[in-house]
Amino acid sequence: MTPFELRSVDLIDIGIVAVLLYYVLLWLQGTRAVSLVRGLLLLLGVYVVGRLLGLYTINWLFDKFAAAIAIMLVILFQPELRRTLERFGRGRLLGLLGVAPVSRGSYYVRHIVRAVEQMTAAGIGALIVIERLSGLTEYLESGVKLDAQLSGELLLAIFNPRSPLHDGAVVVQGDRVMAASCLLPISESRLFDKRLGTRHRAAVGVSEVSDALVIVVSEKNGQISVAENGCLAQNQTRVQLEEKLFSLYKAERARSKGLPWKLWKK
C-alpha cells in the first residue's frame, strides 16, 4: 500500500470522526464552553506558531505543561461532560444518532397544548422553550434544575402565579422538563413591537441565538405567540399551535430514525 492510498475503511473512519465532531459542536453550542473552546483554539494557535518559528521558550512551556493543561481542560469541562454522559444514559443522544428511539410524539403535544389552553383561559403568563439541536445549557444553568417528565399538570404547577418558579422560562428537552425559572437573552431588535413585554422579548431573543421553538402566553390578554428563528407569530390558535408542535416532533422523530451520514446533504 502506498502512503497516499485511500482505502474504503479510511472513508468510514473519516465519516465517523466527522459525525462525532458535528455532534460535539452541537453540544457546545449555547453553552459557556464555547468561550473556553475559543481560548483553547488561541492557545493551539500560539503553539503552532511557536513550532513553525522555532520559539524555544514557548515550545518548552507547552512541552512541560501539556499534561497539566489536559487535566485543567477536564476540570473546566466537567459540567458539560457530566451532562453529556447523562444524556447518553437516557438514550437521547443515541436517539439522535439513530441507535435508540426518541420518546416524543402526539402525547407530549397534547400535554403542552392543553396546558397552554388552560393558562390562556386563566390569564396565566408562560414562557416555554422547546430545545431542538442547539444546546441551551447556558440558560439551563440560570434556572432551577428539574429533569422531570413533561406533563400538562407540571407546566400548570410551574407557571401558577403562586409558584416560586413561575417567573422565568421553562426549558423542555424531548420528553423532559429540564429546568424552570430560566433567564433568557432579551432581543434588541428595533423591529420589535414596543407594546410587547419582556416575556415576548425573551422568547424572540433566545430564538435569535438558537433554533429553539418558544411558546409565549400573554398574562394581559391570554394571547398565544410562537417565536422561531428570530420571528414572533402572534395571536396563534390552538390548531396552529398543534400543527407547529406536531411538525416539530415529526421532524425530530424522522431525524432520530435517519442515519447520521445523511446530514451532509444539509
C-alpha positions in Angstrom: 0.0 0.0 0.0 1.4 3.4 -1.0 1.5 6.2 1.6 -1.3 8.1 -0.2 -3.6 5.2 -0.9 -7.1 5.8 0.4 -9.0 2.7 1.5 -12.7 2.3 1.9 -12.2 1.8 5.7 -10.4 5.2 5.8 -13.5 6.8 4.4 -15.6 5.2 7.1 -13.1 6.3 9.7 -13.3 9.9 8.4 -17.1 9.8 8.3 -17.3 8.6 11.9 -14.9 11.4 13.1 -16.9 14.0 11.1 -20.2 12.9 12.7 -18.7 13.0 16.2 -17.3 16.4 15.6 -20.7 17.5 14.3 -22.4 16.4 17.5 -19.7 17.9 19.7 -20.2 21.3 18.1 -24.0 20.9 18.6 -23.3 20.0 22.2 -21.1 23.0 22.7 -23.4 25.5 21.0 -25.4 27.6 23.5 -23.1 26.6 26.5 -20.4 28.5 28.3 -17.9 26.0 27.0 -17.9 28.0 23.7 -15.7 30.7 25.3 -13.4 28.0 26.7 -13.0 26.5 23.3 -12.1 29.9 21.8 -9.4 30.2 24.4 -8.2 26.7 23.7 -8.0 27.4 19.9 -6.0 30.6 20.7 -3.5 28.5 22.8 -3.3 26.0 20.0 -2.6 28.8 17.5 0.2 30.1 19.7 1.7 26.5 19.9 1.6 26.1 16.1 3.2 29.4 15.6 5.9 28.6 18.1 6.7 25.3 16.4 6.8 26.9 12.9 9.0 29.8 14.1 11.2 27.7 16.4 10.4 29.8 19.5 12.3 27.8 22.1 10.6 29.2 25.3 7.1 28.7 24.1 7.8 25.2 22.9 9.4 24.4 26.3 6.4 25.7 28.2 3.9 23.7 26.1 6.1 20.5 26.4 6.4 20.8 30.1 2.8 21.7 30.9 1.0 19.6 28.3 -0.2 17.1 30.9 -1.3 19.9 33.3 -3.3 21.6 30.5 -5.1 18.3 29.7 -6.1 17.9 33.3 -7.2 21.5 33.5 -9.4 21.1 30.5 -11.1 18.0 32.0 -11.8 20.1 35.2 -13.1 23.1 33.2 -15.4 21.0 31.0 -16.6 18.8 33.9 -20.2 20.1 33.9 -20.6 19.7 30.2 -19.0 16.2 30.2 -21.4 15.2 33.0 -24.5 16.4 31.2 -23.4 14.6 28.0 -22.9 11.3 29.9 -26.4 11.8 31.5 -27.9 12.3 28.0 -26.2 9.1 26.8 -27.7 7.3 29.8 -31.2 8.5 29.0 -30.6 7.5 25.3 -31.3 11.0 23.9 -28.0 11.3 22.0 -28.3 7.7 20.9 -31.7 8.5 19.6 -30.3 11.4 17.5 -27.7 9.0 16.1 -30.5 6.6 15.0 -29.5 4.0 17.6 -32.2 4.4 20.2 -35.8 5.6 19.9 -36.6 9.1 21.0 -39.7 9.2 23.1 -41.5 12.1 21.5 -44.9 12.3 19.9 -48.5 13.4 20.0 -48.8 12.5 23.7 -46.5 15.4 24.6 -48.0 17.7 22.1 -51.4 17.2 23.7 -50.0 17.9 27.1 -48.3 21.1 26.1 -51.4 22.4 24.1 -53.8 21.5 26.9 -51.6 23.4 29.5 -51.3 26.4 27.2 -55.1 26.4 26.6 -55.8 26.3 30.3 -53.3 29.1 31.1 -54.8 31.2 28.3 -58.3 30.8 29.9 -57.0 31.6 33.4 -54.9 34.6 32.3 -51.6 33.0 33.4 -48.4 34.1 31.7 -46.0 31.4 30.4 -42.7 31.0 28.6 -41.9 27.5 27.3 -38.7 26.9 25.3 -38.5 23.6 23.4 -34.9 22.7 22.5 -34.0 21.3 19.1 -30.4 20.8 18.0 -28.8 24.0 19.5 -27.7 23.5 23.1 -29.4 25.6 25.8 -27.1 24.6 28.7 -26.2 28.2 29.4 -29.8 29.1 30.1 -30.5 25.9 32.0 -27.8 26.8 34.4 -29.5 30.1 35.2 -32.7 28.4 36.4 -33.8 25.6 38.8 -33.0 22.1 37.6 -36.0 19.7 37.5 -35.3 17.0 34.9 -38.9 15.8 35.3 -41.3 14.0 32.9 -43.2 16.5 30.7 -46.8 16.8 31.5 -49.5 19.5 31.3 -50.0 19.3 35.1 -46.4 20.1 35.7 -46.4 23.1 33.4 -49.5 24.4 35.1 -48.0 24.0 38.5 -44.8 25.8 37.5 -46.5 28.8 35.9 -49.1 29.2 38.7 -48.6 32.7 40.0 -48.2 31.4 43.5 -45.3 29.1 42.4 -41.8 30.4 43.2 -40.8 29.1 39.7 -43.4 30.9 37.6 -41.1 33.9 36.9 -38.9 32.9 34.0 -38.8 30.3 31.3 -39.2 26.5 31.3 -36.8 24.6 29.1 -38.0 21.3 27.5 -35.7 18.7 26.1 -37.7 16.0 24.3 -40.0 14.5 26.9 -38.3 16.1 29.9 -38.8 19.5 31.6 -35.1 20.2 32.3 -35.4 23.5 34.3 -37.7 26.2 35.3 -37.3 29.9 36.1 -34.6 30.2 33.5 -33.3 33.6 32.3 -33.2 34.2 28.6 -31.5 36.9 26.5 -33.6 39.9 25.6 -34.0 40.7 21.9 -32.6 44.1 21.0 -34.3 44.2 17.6 -35.7 47.7 16.7 -38.4 46.0 14.6 -39.9 44.6 17.8 -43.4 45.8 18.7 -42.8 48.2 21.7 -46.2 47.3 23.2 -45.0 43.7 23.9 -43.3 42.9 27.2 -40.2 41.3 28.5 -41.6 37.8 28.1 -42.0 38.2 24.4 -38.6 39.9 24.0 -37.0 37.0 25.8 -38.8 34.5 23.5 -37.5 36.3 20.4 -34.1 36.7 22.0 -33.4 33.0 22.6 -34.9 32.1 19.1 -32.3 34.6 17.6 -29.3 32.7 19.1 -30.7 29.1 18.8 -33.1 27.0 16.7 -35.4 26.6 19.7 -39.2 26.9 19.4 -40.6 29.2 22.1 -44.3 29.4 23.2 -45.5 32.5 24.9 -48.7 33.0 26.8 -49.6 36.7 27.5 -50.6 37.4 31.0 -52.5 40.5 29.9 -54.8 39.2 27.2 -54.1 35.4 27.1 -52.8 35.6 23.5 -50.6 32.7 22.3 -47.4 33.6 20.4 -44.7 31.4 18.9 -41.1 32.6 18.4 -38.9 30.9 15.9 -35.7 32.0 14.1 -35.9 35.5 15.5 -39.6 35.9 14.4 -42.7 36.2 16.5 -46.0 34.8 15.3 -48.7 36.4 17.5 -52.4 35.5 18.1 -51.9 31.8 17.4 -54.9 29.5 17.7 -54.9 26.1 19.4 -55.0 24.4 15.9 -52.0 26.5 14.7 -50.0 25.6 17.8 -50.8 21.9 17.5 -49.7 22.0 13.9 -46.4 23.7 14.7 -45.7 21.2 17.6 -46.7 18.2 15.5 -44.4 19.3 12.7 -41.6 19.8 15.2 -41.9 16.4 16.8 -42.4 14.7 13.4 -39.1 16.3 12.2 -37.3 15.2 15.4 -38.6 11.7 15.0 -37.5 11.5 11.4 -34.1 12.7 12.3 -33.7 10.2 15.0 -34.5 7.4 12.6 -32.2 8.7 9.9 -28.5 7.8 9.5 -26.0 10.4 10.7 -24.2 10.4 7.3 -27.3 11.9 5.7 -26.6 15.2 7.5 -24.1 16.1 4.8 -27.0 16.8 2.4 -28.0 19.8 4.6 
